[in-house]
């Protein structure tokens, strides 16, 4: 299994582009998945630099409706209609704002989804190809994660999980649902223990996140690979590095499992 970061807040070196957003190209058992598209065409430009043909994508999947994960759809260049898996709320959700440009972006995204893609709207978990799961709505089971964002219950926030010989590989977009909630659901859906957890964990100091509780959870679960990125601030990344040795990956990096 191979995961290439096409969009992330930081670049791995000077030849890649970065922006506040997230997008990954996942190769799993002969199937290619594009998970999220970032905010702009950065994922396209980094894919070109990597020599990746995005037309080889078999499925797209969207983690949640926020623009730093969906606005890149405005720049897609797919020659044919691709299957895209998302929670149905993504088709209508708009960030609460009076900003006309932001509202227009969401209107454009909704139109593009309906016009250019074969939409698979799933509230429940879905095995979209053998061993690969769109997790659907995430049950809120932990006592310490808010599972929401600025008053929005974020029922559309979800992740992907993959069965492997070493356990479940979880790839998250932003984890508004709670990274531990997501991992618990992934274990249930895949029937496996955690092998790798990769992506945005949404642990930002300004929101007073449950960092210590989250670290304690992963100390119990002990996944072999633990890679927080995107919406995780520097002090929290440092804590994960100190406790688990977690490196920080950025756009252009490749994770092979």
Protein Blocks (a to p, Z undefined) as FASTA:
>chain_A
ZZddfbdfbdfblkbccdedddddddeehiacdehjbjblmlmmmmmmnopafklpmbdc
dfblbfklmmmmmmgccfbdcdddddfklmmgccddfbfklmmmmmmmmmmmmmmpccdd
dfbdcdfbghiacebjaddfbfkbgoiaehiaolmgccdddddfkbccdddfklmnopkl
mmmmmmmmnopacfbdcdjehiafklopafklmmmmmmmnopabdcdehjacfklmmmmm
mmnopacddehiacdZZ
